[in-house]
């Protein structure tokens, strides 16, 4: 045909523009949650057809903008995970088994704050925090109870732990082996993303560089002995929860991912030996299309950088695969039932964005740890999306949308600008650039500025939050019943820890801790074998952290104002 494919569209666009310009909306600013300005309508001139073949491609094919797998959810649904952990290991084990009976496809362990900070439950600084925001784990005995009567060879487990990640990983391996499951058969994910701790979550222990060594040691250990396990889940979730924009979440997360790649390459592995087991963890926030565009841009950037900069040739190395959690920071204490709606919309964005696993927040966890009923509703939300909506029938159903593709391009452009700055600081090394950004508080300052800008929009009413600054009828109603963790949990866990310490061989513990410190002093030695020996001797998390800290020192951040 000789007829131009878009004949008549220019005239139609002109007439539409004339009508729009005469409306009362012409002087109104519209933008995404992150502040990206939006045109009132998108069309062929915003994303021309001649770009489709070059830039968009197909699901399962580079650059993977449309998804890592060709069939996507037609062949396999995402893994439905529910983040769970509270009280003692025995308490959480009961919740785990209930979630598995309800149809959850994998476990996701929430540890309490003392465990996250590498402190034991009998540490004076942990008083009042034991078992509150997650499960208390002090020794291998707790890990054994945590996973009792659960077949770790058939269920995958995600563990949200960072600074003490090698220690908790060793406890997971030890508990599995005591249950007769070989480490090579274990599947799951260890978060083990220390860089974002300095940038956002602040649950660091050691300085950045020795902490990076621990990450690399876990990657090397898994590459050699645990082929089904993902040793790092590079996490943007906490960066976004701290207040970052969608583009910052994407850029900081991928920059951290590139930094881990460079660190492991420097340790002697080839990129295709370990990159296929790297995974990512993103937030699913409320700006529906912005979130979908963020995931699509992430896949495209990762594929391009892994091939062009790091020389990856395996398709698995190029495929960015990620877990998604709905935005905890979007939940409100006012009218908490409305959080079910928020979570459903965020979860749908994760699915349409192509996530590989998903956690949906419970409506009441802005108030306290989720009740069993609220956790079940959160799981049912995923099941409704999977089985009742039809969105899983087609791979990347939004692909080719002028708006979605234009927004994907803009988020990618903003991310690349951040990469260029970090690369310049690192003089061609993303690892050194990230170190520079952490040590000079650049990441922290950027996140703080973004959080302040967003909060100003809420305070002035430019950003509506239902039940908070608008539609507040019902917000005064009393909160629903919540899960209460009382001081008896603290007392029970301290007794459990004391009993383990009385049963164990103290000379064996002392010897294994000395070995941990000795290995920490030799940069070339992988610390995982020594940590495993200490764990098997029932050394505590705090004792092993202490042995490492005697060599590595402790990190104190300069405050950002």
C-alpha positions as CSV (number, residue, x, y, z in Angstrom):
1,X,0.0,0.0,0.0
2,X,1.2,3.5,-0.8
3,X,-1.0,5.2,1.8
4,X,1.1,6.6,4.7
5,X,0.3,4.5,7.8
6,X,-0.6,7.6,9.9
7,X,-2.4,9.6,7.2
8,X,-5.0,11.8,8.9
9,X,-3.6,11.4,12.4
10,X,-1.8,14.8,12.3
11,X,-5.0,16.5,11.4
12,X,-6.8,14.6,14.2
13,X,-4.1,15.5,16.7
14,X,-4.4,19.2,15.7
15,X,-8.1,19.2,16.3
16,X,-7.7,17.5,19.6
17,X,-5.1,20.0,20.7
18,X,-7.4,22.9,19.8
19,X,-10.2,21.4,21.9
20,X,-7.8,20.7,24.8
21,X,-6.3,24.1,24.7
22,X,-9.7,25.7,25.0
23,X,-10.6,23.6,28.1
24,X,-10.1,24.6,31.7
25,X,-7.3,22.0,32.2
26,X,-4.8,23.7,29.9
27,X,-2.8,25.4,32.7
28,X,-2.9,22.5,35.1
29,X,0.2,20.5,35.8
30,X,-0.1,16.7,35.7
31,X,2.8,14.5,36.8
32,X,3.6,11.0,38.1
33,X,4.0,10.4,41.8
34,X,7.8,10.9,41.3
35,X,7.3,14.2,39.5
36,X,7.7,13.2,35.9
37,X,5.6,15.6,33.8
38,X,2.9,14.0,31.7
39,X,1.4,15.1,28.4
40,X,-2.4,15.1,28.3
41,X,-2.4,12.3,25.6
42,X,0.2,10.1,23.9
43,X,0.2,9.0,20.3
44,X,2.3,7.7,17.4
45,X,4.6,10.7,17.4
46,X,5.6,10.0,21.0
47,X,6.8,6.4,20.2
48,X,6.9,5.9,16.4
49,X,6.4,2.5,14.8
50,X,10.0,2.5,13.4
51,X,11.3,2.2,17.0
52,X,9.2,-0.9,17.9
53,X,11.4,-3.6,16.3
54,X,14.7,-2.0,17.5
55,X,13.8,-1.1,21.1
56,X,10.7,-3.1,22.1
57,X,11.3,-6.7,20.8
58,X,9.5,-9.7,22.3
59,X,9.1,-11.3,25.7
60,X,11.9,-13.7,26.3
61,X,14.2,-12.0,23.9
62,X,16.8,-9.2,24.4
63,X,16.5,-6.6,25.6
64,X,13.8,-8.2,27.7
65,X,11.8,-5.0,28.1
66,X,8.6,-7.1,27.7
67,X,9.6,-9.8,30.2
68,X,12.3,-12.4,30.8
69,X,10.4,-15.3,29.4
70,X,8.4,-15.8,26.2
71,X,5.4,-17.5,27.8
72,X,5.5,-15.5,31.0
73,X,2.5,-16.5,33.3
74,X,0.9,-18.8,30.7
75,X,3.5,-21.5,31.7
76,X,4.2,-20.5,35.3
77,X,2.6,-18.0,37.7
78,X,4.8,-15.9,39.9
79,X,5.7,-17.3,43.3
80,X,3.3,-16.0,45.9
81,X,5.2,-15.2,49.0
82,X,4.0,-13.7,52.3
83,X,6.6,-12.0,54.4
84,X,6.2,-13.5,57.9
85,X,8.0,-13.6,61.2
86,X,7.3,-12.7,64.8
87,X,8.0,-13.8,68.3
88,X,10.0,-17.0,68.7
89,X,11.0,-19.5,66.0
90,X,8.2,-21.8,67.1
91,X,5.6,-19.0,66.8
92,X,6.7,-18.2,63.3
93,X,6.9,-21.9,62.3
94,X,3.1,-22.1,63.0
95,X,2.4,-19.1,60.7
96,X,4.7,-20.5,58.0
97,X,2.8,-23.8,57.9
98,X,-0.6,-22.0,57.9
99,X,0.5,-19.9,54.9
100,X,1.7,-23.0,53.0
101,X,-1.6,-24.7,53.7
102,X,-3.4,-21.5,52.3
103,X,-1.5,-21.8,49.0
104,X,1.6,-19.7,49.4
105,X,4.3,-21.0,47.1
106,X,7.3,-19.9,49.1
107,X,8.5,-18.7,52.5
108,X,9.8,-15.2,53.2
109,X,11.4,-14.7,56.6
110,X,11.1,-11.4,58.5
111,X,13.8,-11.2,61.2
112,X,13.5,-9.0,64.3
113,X,15.6,-5.9,64.7
114,X,18.2,-7.4,67.0
115,X,18.9,-10.2,64.5
116,X,19.0,-7.7,61.6
117,X,21.6,-5.7,63.6
118,X,23.6,-8.7,64.6
119,X,22.8,-8.6,68.3
120,X,21.6,-11.5,70.5
121,X,18.3,-11.5,72.4
122,X,20.2,-11.1,75.7
123,X,22.1,-8.0,74.6
124,X,21.0,-5.1,76.9
125,X,20.4,-3.0,73.8
126,X,17.7,-5.4,72.5
127,X,15.3,-5.0,75.4
128,X,11.8,-4.4,74.1
129,X,12.6,-5.3,70.5
130,X,13.0,-9.1,70.7
131,X,10.5,-10.8,68.3
132,X,8.6,-7.5,67.7
133,X,9.2,-6.7,64.0
134,X,10.1,-10.3,63.0
135,X,11.3,-13.6,64.4
136,X,14.2,-13.7,66.9
137,X,17.0,-16.0,65.7
138,X,20.1,-16.3,67.9
139,X,21.5,-19.8,67.2
140,X,21.2,-22.8,64.9
141,X,18.7,-24.1,67.4
142,X,16.3,-21.3,66.5
143,X,16.7,-22.0,62.8
144,X,16.0,-25.7,63.4
145,X,12.7,-24.7,65.1
146,X,11.9,-22.1,62.6
147,X,11.8,-24.6,59.7
148,X,10.6,-27.7,61.6
149,X,8.3,-30.0,59.7
150,X,8.8,-28.0,56.5
151,X,10.4,-29.7,53.5
152,X,13.2,-27.3,52.6
153,X,14.0,-29.4,49.5
154,X,10.6,-28.6,48.0
155,X,9.9,-25.0,49.1
156,X,11.9,-21.9,48.3
157,X,12.8,-19.5,51.1
158,X,13.6,-15.8,50.9
159,X,15.5,-14.3,53.8
160,X,15.5,-10.6,54.3
161,X,18.8,-10.2,56.1
162,X,21.9,-8.1,55.1
163,X,24.7,-7.3,57.5
164,X,24.6,-10.8,59.2
165,X,23.5,-12.5,56.0
166,X,26.4,-15.0,55.8
167,X,25.6,-16.1,59.4
168,X,21.8,-16.6,58.8
169,X,22.6,-18.3,55.5
170,X,24.9,-20.7,57.4
171,X,22.1,-21.4,59.9
172,X,19.7,-22.2,57.0
173,X,22.2,-24.6,55.5
174,X,22.8,-26.2,58.9
175,X,19.1,-26.6,59.7
176,X,18.5,-28.1,56.3
177,X,21.3,-30.6,56.6
178,X,20.2,-31.7,60.0
179,X,16.8,-32.4,58.4
180,X,18.5,-34.4,55.7
181,X,18.3,-31.9,52.8
182,X,21.6,-31.3,51.1
183,X,22.7,-27.7,50.5
184,X,22.8,-28.3,46.7
185,X,19.1,-28.9,46.8
186,X,18.2,-25.7,48.6
187,X,16.4,-23.1,46.6
188,X,15.6,-19.5,47.5
189,X,17.0,-16.1,47.9
190,X,19.3,-14.3,50.4
191,X,18.8,-10.5,50.3
192,X,22.5,-9.9,51.3
193,X,22.4,-6.4,49.7
194,X,24.6,-4.4,52.0
195,X,25.0,-1.3,49.8
196,X,21.4,-0.2,50.1
197,X,21.8,-0.4,53.9
198,X,24.2,2.5,53.8
199,X,22.0,4.3,51.4
200,X,18.5,3.8,52.9
201,X,17.7,1.2,55.6
202,X,20.7,1.8,57.9
203,X,21.0,-1.7,59.3
204,X,24.7,-1.9,58.7
205,X,27.4,-3.2,61.1
206,X,30.8,-3.1,59.4
207,X,32.3,-0.5,57.0
208,X,31.3,-0.8,53.3
209,X,34.4,-2.5,52.0
210,X,34.7,-5.4,54.4
211,X,31.0,-5.8,54.1
212,X,31.3,-6.1,50.4
213,X,33.8,-8.9,51.0
214,X,31.2,-10.8,52.9
215,X,28.7,-10.5,50.0
216,X,31.3,-11.7,47.6
217,X,32.1,-14.7,49.8
218,X,28.5,-15.8,49.8
219,X,28.3,-15.4,46.0
220,X,31.4,-17.5,45.6
221,X,30.1,-20.1,48.1
222,X,26.7,-20.4,46.3
223,X,28.3,-20.6,42.9
224,X,30.4,-23.6,44.0
225,X,28.0,-25.4,46.3
226,X,24.4,-24.1,46.1
227,X,23.5,-23.9,42.4
228,X,19.7,-23.4,43.0
229,X,20.1,-20.5,45.5
230,X,20.2,-16.7,44.7
231,X,23.0,-15.3,46.9
232,X,22.0,-11.7,46.4
233,X,18.7,-9.9,46.0
234,X,19.6,-6.4,45.0
235,X,17.0,-4.4,46.7
236,X,15.3,-1.2,45.6
237,X,12.4,-1.7,48.0
238,X,14.0,0.0,51.0
239,X,15.4,2.8,48.9
240,X,11.9,3.6,47.7
241,X,10.4,3.2,51.2
242,X,12.9,5.8,52.4
243,X,11.4,8.3,50.0
244,X,13.2,7.9,46.7
245,X,11.5,8.4,43.4
246,X,10.8,5.6,41.0
247,X,13.7,6.6,38.8
248,X,16.0,6.8,41.8
249,X,14.9,3.5,43.1
250,X,15.7,1.9,39.7
251,X,19.0,3.7,39.2
252,X,20.4,3.2,42.7
253,X,19.4,-0.4,42.7
254,X,20.9,-1.3,39.3
255,X,24.1,0.7,40.2
256,X,24.4,-1.4,43.3
257,X,23.9,-4.5,41.1
258,X,26.7,-3.4,38.8
259,X,28.9,-2.8,41.8
260,X,28.3,-6.4,43.0
261,X,29.1,-7.7,39.5
262,X,32.4,-5.8,39.5
263,X,33.3,-6.9,43.0
264,X,32.7,-10.6,42.2
265,X,34.6,-10.3,38.9
266,X,37.5,-8.9,40.8
267,X,37.4,-12.0,43.1
268,X,38.1,-14.2,40.0
269,X,34.7,-15.5,38.8
270,X,33.6,-15.0,35.3
271,X,30.4,-13.1,34.8
272,X,28.4,-16.0,33.5
273,X,29.4,-18.2,36.5
274,X,27.4,-16.1,38.9
275,X,25.2,-13.5,37.2
276,X,22.4,-15.9,36.4
277,X,21.8,-16.3,40.1
278,X,21.6,-12.6,40.9
279,X,18.0,-11.3,41.5
280,X,16.4,-8.0,42.3
281,X,13.7,-6.8,44.7
282,X,11.6,-3.8,43.7
283,X,8.8,-1.8,45.3
284,X,5.3,-1.7,43.8
285,X,4.0,1.8,44.6
286,X,0.7,3.4,43.8
287,X,1.4,5.2,40.5
288,X,0.3,2.3,38.4
289,X,1.8,3.1,35.0
290,X,5.0,4.6,36.5
291,X,5.7,1.4,38.3
292,X,5.1,-0.8,35.2
293,X,7.4,1.4,33.2
294,X,10.1,1.2,36.0
295,X,10.2,-2.6,35.8
296,X,10.4,-2.6,32.0
297,X,13.2,0.0,32.0
298,X,15.1,-2.1,34.6
299,X,15.1,-5.2,32.4
300,X,16.3,-3.2,29.3
301,X,19.1,-1.5,31.2
302,X,20.3,-4.6,32.9
303,X,20.5,-6.6,29.6
304,X,22.4,-3.8,27.8
305,X,24.9,-3.2,30.5
306,X,25.6,-6.9,31.2
307,X,26.3,-7.6,27.6
308,X,28.1,-4.4,26.6
309,X,30.0,-3.5,29.7
310,X,30.6,-6.8,31.5
311,X,30.7,-9.2,28.5
312,X,27.9,-11.6,29.6
313,X,26.9,-14.0,26.9
314,X,24.5,-16.3,28.8
315,X,20.8,-15.3,28.3
316,X,20.3,-16.0,32.0
317,X,23.0,-13.3,32.8
318,X,21.1,-10.8,30.8
319,X,17.6,-11.6,32.2
320,X,16.8,-9.4,35.1
321,X,14.4,-11.3,37.4
322,X,12.9,-9.7,40.4
323,X,10.6,-10.1,43.4
324,X,8.1,-7.4,44.2
325,X,6.6,-6.2,47.4
326,X,3.7,-3.8,47.6
327,X,4.5,-0.4,49.2
328,X,4.4,-0.5,53.0
329,X,4.9,3.3,53.0
330,X,1.7,3.7,51.1
331,X,-0.5,2.1,53.8
332,X,-2.4,4.3,56.2
333,X,-3.4,3.9,59.8
334,X,-6.5,5.7,59.0
335,X,-9.3,3.6,57.4
336,X,-6.9,0.5,57.2
337,X,-9.4,-1.5,55.2
338,X,-8.7,0.9,52.3
339,X,-5.2,-0.6,52.3
340,X,-6.6,-3.8,50.7
341,X,-7.5,-1.7,47.6
342,X,-4.1,0.0,47.6
343,X,-2.3,-3.4,47.8
344,X,-4.4,-4.9,45.0
345,X,-3.6,-2.1,42.6
346,X,0.1,-2.2,43.5
347,X,0.2,-6.0,43.1
348,X,-1.5,-5.7,39.7
349,X,1.2,-3.3,38.6
350,X,3.9,-5.8,39.7
351,X,2.2,-8.5,37.7
352,X,1.7,-6.4,34.5
353,X,5.3,-5.3,35.0
354,X,6.4,-9.0,34.8
355,X,7.5,-9.9,38.4
356,X,8.8,-13.4,39.2
357,X,7.5,-13.4,42.8
358,X,5.2,-11.2,44.8
359,X,4.5,-10.3,48.4
360,X,1.3,-8.4,49.1
361,X,1.2,-6.3,52.3
362,X,-1.5,-6.9,54.9
363,X,-4.0,-4.2,55.6
364,X,-3.1,-3.9,59.3
365,X,0.7,-4.0,59.2
366,X,0.9,-0.2,59.3
367,X,-0.5,-0.7,62.8
368,X,1.4,-3.8,64.0
369,X,2.4,-7.3,62.8
370,X,-0.2,-8.7,60.5
371,X,-3.0,-10.9,62.0
372,X,-3.5,-14.3,60.4
373,X,-6.8,-13.1,58.8
374,X,-5.2,-10.0,57.3
375,X,-2.3,-12.1,55.9
376,X,-4.7,-14.5,54.3
377,X,-6.6,-11.7,52.6
378,X,-3.3,-10.4,51.3
379,X,-2.5,-13.8,49.8
380,X,-6.1,-14.1,48.4
381,X,-5.5,-10.8,46.6
382,X,-2.7,-12.4,44.6
383,X,-4.8,-15.4,43.9
384,X,-7.7,-13.3,42.5
385,X,-5.3,-11.5,40.2
386,X,-3.8,-14.8,39.0
387,X,-7.0,-16.8,38.5
388,X,-9.9,-14.3,38.0
389,X,-8.8,-11.2,36.1
390,X,-7.4,-12.7,32.9
391,X,-4.2,-10.5,33.0
392,X,-2.0,-13.6,33.0
393,X,-3.3,-14.9,29.6
394,X,-1.1,-12.6,27.5
395,X,2.6,-11.8,27.8
396,X,3.2,-8.1,28.4
397,X,-0.4,-6.9,27.5
398,X,0.6,-3.3,27.8
399,X,3.5,-3.6,25.4
400,X,3.3,-1.0,22.6
401,X,1.2,1.5,24.6
402,X,2.4,4.9,23.5
403,X,2.2,6.2,27.1
404,X,3.8,3.2,28.8
405,X,6.7,3.1,26.2
406,X,7.3,6.8,26.5
407,X,7.3,6.6,30.3
408,X,9.7,3.7,30.2
409,X,12.0,5.7,28.0
410,X,11.9,8.7,30.4
411,X,12.7,6.6,33.5
412,X,15.5,4.9,31.6
413,X,16.9,8.4,30.6
414,X,16.9,9.6,34.2
415,X,18.5,6.4,35.4
416,X,21.3,6.6,32.8
417,X,22.0,10.2,34.0
418,X,22.6,8.9,37.5
419,X,24.8,6.1,36.2
420,X,26.9,8.6,34.3
421,X,27.5,10.6,37.5
422,X,28.5,7.5,39.5
423,X,30.8,6.3,36.7
424,X,32.5,9.6,36.6
425,X,33.1,9.6,40.4
426,X,34.5,6.0,40.1
427,X,36.6,6.9,37.1
428,X,35.1,4.1,35.1
429,X,34.3,1.8,38.1
430,X,30.7,1.6,39.2
431,X,31.8,-0.1,42.4
432,X,34.1,2.9,43.3
433,X,31.4,5.3,42.3
434,X,28.9,3.7,44.6
435,X,31.5,3.7,47.4
436,X,32.0,7.4,46.8
437,X,28.3,8.1,46.9
438,X,27.9,6.3,50.2
439,X,31.0,7.8,51.9
440,X,30.0,11.3,50.8
441,X,26.4,10.9,51.8
442,X,25.2,11.6,48.2
443,X,22.6,8.8,48.1
444,X,21.3,9.7,51.5
445,X,20.9,13.3,50.5
446,X,19.1,12.6,47.3
447,X,16.7,10.3,49.0
448,X,16.0,12.8,51.8
449,X,15.4,15.6,49.2
450,X,12.9,13.4,47.3
451,X,11.1,12.4,50.5
452,X,10.8,16.0,51.6
453,X,9.4,17.1,48.2
454,X,6.8,14.3,48.2
455,X,5.7,15.1,51.8
456,X,5.3,18.7,50.9
457,X,2.8,17.7,48.2
458,X,0.8,15.7,50.7
459,X,0.9,18.5,53.3
460,X,-0.3,21.1,50.7
461,X,-2.9,18.8,49.2
462,X,-1.3,18.5,45.8
463,X,-1.1,14.8,46.5
464,X,-4.3,13.3,47.8
465,X,-4.0,10.4,50.3
466,X,-7.4,9.0,50.9
467,X,-8.4,9.1,54.6
468,X,-5.4,11.3,55.5
469,X,-5.8,14.7,53.8
470,X,-9.0,14.0,51.9
471,X,-12.1,11.8,52.3
472,X,-11.5,11.5,56.0
473,X,-15.0,10.3,57.0
474,X,-14.4,7.2,59.0
475,X,-10.8,7.9,59.9
476,X,-11.8,8.4,63.5
477,X,-13.0,4.8,63.9
478,X,-11.0,2.6,66.2
479,X,-8.4,0.4,64.7
480,X,-9.1,-3.3,64.2
481,X,-7.6,-5.9,66.6
482,X,-3.9,-6.4,65.9
483,X,-1.3,-9.0,66.7
484,X,0.3,-8.2,70.1
485,X,3.9,-9.2,71.0
486,X,4.3,-8.8,74.7
487,X,7.3,-8.9,77.1
488,X,6.8,-12.6,77.6
489,X,8.3,-13.2,74.2
490,X,11.5,-11.4,75.2
491,X,11.7,-13.4,78.4
492,X,11.0,-16.7,76.6
493,X,13.7,-16.1,73.9
494,X,16.3,-15.2,76.5
495,X,15.6,-18.5,78.3
496,X,15.8,-20.4,75.0
497,X,19.2,-18.8,74.3
498,X,20.5,-19.5,77.8
499,X,19.5,-23.1,77.5
500,X,21.4,-23.5,74.3
501,X,24.5,-21.8,75.7
502,X,24.4,-24.2,78.7
503,X,24.2,-27.3,76.4
504,X,26.9,-26.4,73.9
505,X,30.6,-27.0,74.2
506,X,32.2,-23.6,75.1
507,X,35.8,-24.7,74.1
508,X,34.4,-25.6,70.6
509,X,32.6,-22.3,70.4
510,X,35.7,-20.4,71.3
511,X,37.8,-22.3,68.8
512,X,35.4,-21.7,65.9
513,X,35.1,-18.0,66.8
514,X,38.9,-17.7,66.8
515,X,38.9,-19.3,63.4
516,X,36.4,-16.8,62.1
517,X,38.5,-13.9,63.2
518,X,41.7,-15.5,61.8
519,X,40.1,-16.0,58.4
520,X,38.7,-12.5,58.4
521,X,42.2,-11.2,58.7
522,X,43.2,-12.9,55.3
523,X,41.4,-11.2,52.4
524,X,41.7,-14.1,50.1
525,X,40.0,-16.6,52.4
526,X,36.3,-17.3,51.9
527,X,34.7,-16.8,55.3
528,X,31.7,-19.1,54.8
529,X,33.3,-22.4,55.9
530,X,34.5,-20.9,59.1
531,X,31.1,-19.3,59.8
532,X,29.4,-22.7,59.1
533,X,31.7,-24.3,61.7
534,X,30.8,-21.7,64.2
535,X,27.1,-22.0,63.5
536,X,27.3,-25.8,63.9
537,X,28.9,-25.3,67.3
538,X,25.9,-23.2,68.3
539,X,27.8,-19.9,68.4
540,X,25.3,-17.0,68.5
541,X,24.8,-14.4,65.8
542,X,26.2,-11.8,68.2
543,X,29.3,-13.8,68.9
544,X,30.1,-14.4,65.3
545,X,29.5,-10.7,64.5
546,X,31.8,-9.8,67.3
547,X,34.5,-12.1,65.9
548,X,34.2,-10.4,62.5
549,X,34.0,-6.9,64.1
550,X,37.3,-7.5,65.9
551,X,38.9,-7.4,62.5
552,X,36.6,-5.3,60.3
553,X,35.7,-2.6,62.8
554,X,32.2,-0.9,63.0
555,X,30.7,1.7,60.7
556,X,29.2,5.0,61.9
557,X,27.5,7.3,59.4
558,X,27.9,11.0,59.3
559,X,24.4,12.4,59.6
560,X,22.7,14.1,56.7
561,X,20.7,17.2,57.3
